[in-house]
């Protein structure tokens, strides 16, 4: 695949994410942004980033869609940490629960939800692996991806102006309307068209639906 084809695939993968299933945190009016943020509740740099955003909240105009994580292995010593992730994610006000956690360490009470500690870990790492497979790789947390799948490198030393320019409307990449091509359902007209023109309908679309819907 050419660089432009990889870029097209990344845009389509980003557009296929069910953002309503993620934790939504808006600053200002939201800025028309859809920034995907992988952030771990036990990550020191994540805490510094949250503190910077909270300090400059009056000048930031953006929306983060958060995949909450823990740095610990859920199958070894991380069950308790991932349970906290689950309770934040399952909260009826998950965005506020996320902010409250970083402000005071508060964890919401358990709620009926289809995301437990183990499935929260699976969701986070499966989405990470899918993005990595199309060239949107993360090497640690926090990791931020723009609407086109390009990666932002967060800094804990950004000024208020830099935060506004990076995360706000000024930082929005140009993304054309995305039509199914790479992720078209097998047998669909789009899939047949992509195959006939040299493309290939990948199964990532179905996998994303399983992960986030």
Legacy VTK file of the C-alpha trace (Angstrom):
# vtk DataFile Version 3.0
C-alpha trace
ASCII
DATASET POLYDATA
POINTS 213 float
0.000 0.000 0.000
1.115 3.530 -0.731
1.446 6.224 1.930
-1.758 7.866 0.687
-3.627 4.559 0.920
-2.434 4.033 4.498
-3.554 7.570 5.341
-6.955 6.872 3.769
-7.294 3.671 5.794
-6.388 5.470 9.031
-9.026 8.128 8.360
-11.630 5.446 7.737
-10.702 3.551 10.895
-10.962 6.732 12.971
-14.358 7.515 11.431
-15.556 3.960 12.238
-15.016 4.259 15.992
-18.217 4.382 18.021
-17.308 7.539 19.922
-20.435 7.391 22.048
-18.970 4.338 23.783
-15.916 6.276 24.940
-15.624 8.701 27.842
-16.385 12.180 26.524
-14.695 15.202 28.104
-15.425 18.607 26.586
-13.659 21.867 27.210
-15.396 25.071 26.181
-17.840 24.430 23.335
-15.990 21.314 22.202
-14.155 22.966 19.326
-15.622 20.594 16.750
-12.813 18.191 17.689
-12.756 14.409 18.126
-9.417 13.681 19.749
-8.909 10.077 20.841
-6.968 9.916 24.104
-5.496 6.772 25.645
-4.868 7.626 29.286
-3.973 5.474 32.296
-5.244 6.206 35.785
-1.862 5.249 37.270
0.257 7.223 34.785
2.220 10.179 36.152
2.435 11.986 32.809
-1.314 11.536 32.344
-1.854 13.252 35.683
0.371 16.156 34.649
-1.523 16.510 31.375
-4.866 16.549 33.193
-3.555 19.161 35.624
-2.410 21.331 32.717
-5.795 21.048 30.994
-7.644 21.805 34.222
-5.454 24.826 34.895
-6.093 26.221 31.406
-9.688 25.031 30.984
-10.937 28.581 30.401
-8.924 28.889 27.174
-9.180 25.321 25.828
-11.918 24.526 23.301
-11.844 20.839 22.415
-13.326 17.381 22.954
-11.421 14.310 24.098
-12.816 10.818 23.622
-11.002 8.803 26.224
-10.035 5.151 26.352
-9.240 4.727 30.062
-6.529 2.280 31.022
-4.232 1.037 33.741
-0.530 0.383 33.309
-0.918 -2.865 35.240
-1.762 -6.272 33.787
-5.351 -7.166 34.658
-4.405 -10.848 34.877
-1.543 -10.298 37.310
-1.455 -7.402 39.769
-3.820 -4.979 38.044
-7.303 -6.289 38.763
-8.060 -3.576 41.344
-6.789 -0.803 39.051
-8.826 -2.042 36.100
-11.869 -2.277 38.369
-11.462 1.446 39.004
-11.270 1.980 35.239
-14.485 -0.019 34.832
-16.338 1.995 37.474
-15.313 5.302 35.891
-16.245 4.073 32.400
-19.612 2.690 33.589
-20.613 5.800 35.493
-23.747 7.507 34.213
-21.659 10.682 34.014
-18.384 9.151 32.898
-16.888 12.445 31.716
-17.441 14.044 35.108
-16.259 10.874 36.844
-13.050 11.070 34.820
-12.438 14.676 35.851
-13.296 13.962 39.474
-10.822 11.110 39.589
-7.953 13.377 38.564
-9.064 16.168 40.867
-9.622 14.167 44.039
-9.067 10.473 43.363
-12.802 9.836 43.677
-14.089 6.573 42.224
-17.829 6.269 41.515
-19.797 3.404 43.059
-20.299 0.219 41.087
-23.002 0.413 38.433
-24.693 -2.123 36.209
-22.606 -2.175 33.054
-21.291 -4.535 30.391
-17.714 -3.338 30.932
-15.977 -5.094 33.807
-12.272 -4.988 34.656
-11.286 -7.678 32.166
-13.390 -6.384 29.271
-12.165 -2.824 29.896
-8.613 -4.098 29.470
-9.550 -6.023 26.334
-11.323 -3.038 24.775
-8.410 -0.701 25.411
-5.715 -3.008 24.096
-7.700 -4.248 21.116
-8.376 -0.709 19.936
-4.720 0.152 20.530
-3.675 -2.826 18.403
-6.080 -1.963 15.589
-4.797 1.605 15.414
-1.225 0.335 15.526
-1.966 -2.036 12.640
-2.881 0.898 10.401
0.116 3.001 11.431
-1.339 4.958 14.357
1.054 3.637 16.976
1.276 4.511 20.647
4.391 3.898 22.700
2.944 4.866 26.066
0.362 7.031 27.769
-0.958 9.591 27.336
-1.395 9.030 23.588
-3.536 11.344 21.481
-4.730 10.769 17.929
-6.295 13.391 15.692
-9.304 12.906 13.459
-7.146 11.669 10.570
-5.276 9.153 12.736
-2.123 11.237 13.025
-0.535 11.247 16.460
-0.078 14.260 18.688
2.796 14.325 21.144
1.383 15.728 24.378
3.568 17.955 26.487
3.029 18.857 30.116
4.752 22.207 29.553
2.394 23.721 26.965
1.333 27.305 27.474
-2.353 28.215 27.396
-1.893 29.442 23.824
-0.164 26.235 22.740
-2.877 24.105 24.319
-5.583 26.090 22.547
-3.829 25.907 19.174
-2.941 22.216 19.423
-6.184 20.807 20.767
-8.667 23.425 19.586
-10.209 24.227 16.173
-6.906 25.567 14.819
-5.392 22.092 15.103
-8.179 20.326 13.206
-6.731 18.449 10.210
-8.489 18.610 6.867
-10.481 15.396 6.560
-12.730 14.824 3.557
-16.029 13.040 4.044
-15.203 9.384 4.591
-17.058 6.765 2.533
-16.616 3.020 3.111
-13.799 1.667 0.989
-11.214 -0.271 2.945
-13.721 -1.250 5.620
-16.696 -1.885 3.350
-18.757 -4.921 4.299
-17.832 -7.945 2.165
-20.302 -8.320 -0.672
-21.405 -4.689 -0.600
-21.228 -2.409 -3.602
-18.409 -0.453 -1.983
-16.467 -3.653 -1.338
-16.912 -4.826 -4.908
-15.809 -1.440 -6.178
-12.705 -1.364 -3.973
-11.694 -4.854 -5.057
-12.158 -4.049 -8.725
-9.987 -0.935 -8.401
-7.155 -2.713 -6.633
-8.178 -2.139 -3.022
-9.235 -4.753 -0.540
-12.072 -4.737 1.950
-10.395 -5.409 5.293
-12.177 -6.970 8.241
-11.166 -4.160 10.611
-14.618 -2.620 10.310
-16.278 -5.710 11.724
-13.642 -5.960 14.425
-14.169 -2.351 15.460
-17.901 -2.967 15.731
-17.248 -5.934 18.004
-14.907 -3.853 20.141
-16.882 -0.673 20.620
-20.544 -1.449 19.907
LINES 1 214
213 0 1 2 3 4 5 6 7 8 9 10 11 12 13 14 15 16 17 18 19 20 21 22 23 24 25 26 27 28 29 30 31 32 33 34 35 36 37 38 39 40 41 42 43 44 45 46 47 48 49 50 51 52 53 54 55 56 57 58 59 60 61 62 63 64 65 66 67 68 69 70 71 72 73 74 75 76 77 78 79 80 81 82 83 84 85 86 87 88 89 90 91 92 93 94 95 96 97 98 99 100 101 102 103 104 105 106 107 108 109 110 111 112 113 114 115 116 117 118 119 120 121 122 123 124 125 126 127 128 129 130 131 132 133 134 135 136 137 138 139 140 141 142 143 144 145 146 147 148 149 150 151 152 153 154 155 156 157 158 159 160 161 162 163 164 165 166 167 168 169 170 171 172 173 174 175 176 177 178 179 180 181 182 183 184 185 186 187 188 189 190 191 192 193 194 195 196 197 198 199 200 201 202 203 204 205 206 207 208 209 210 211 212
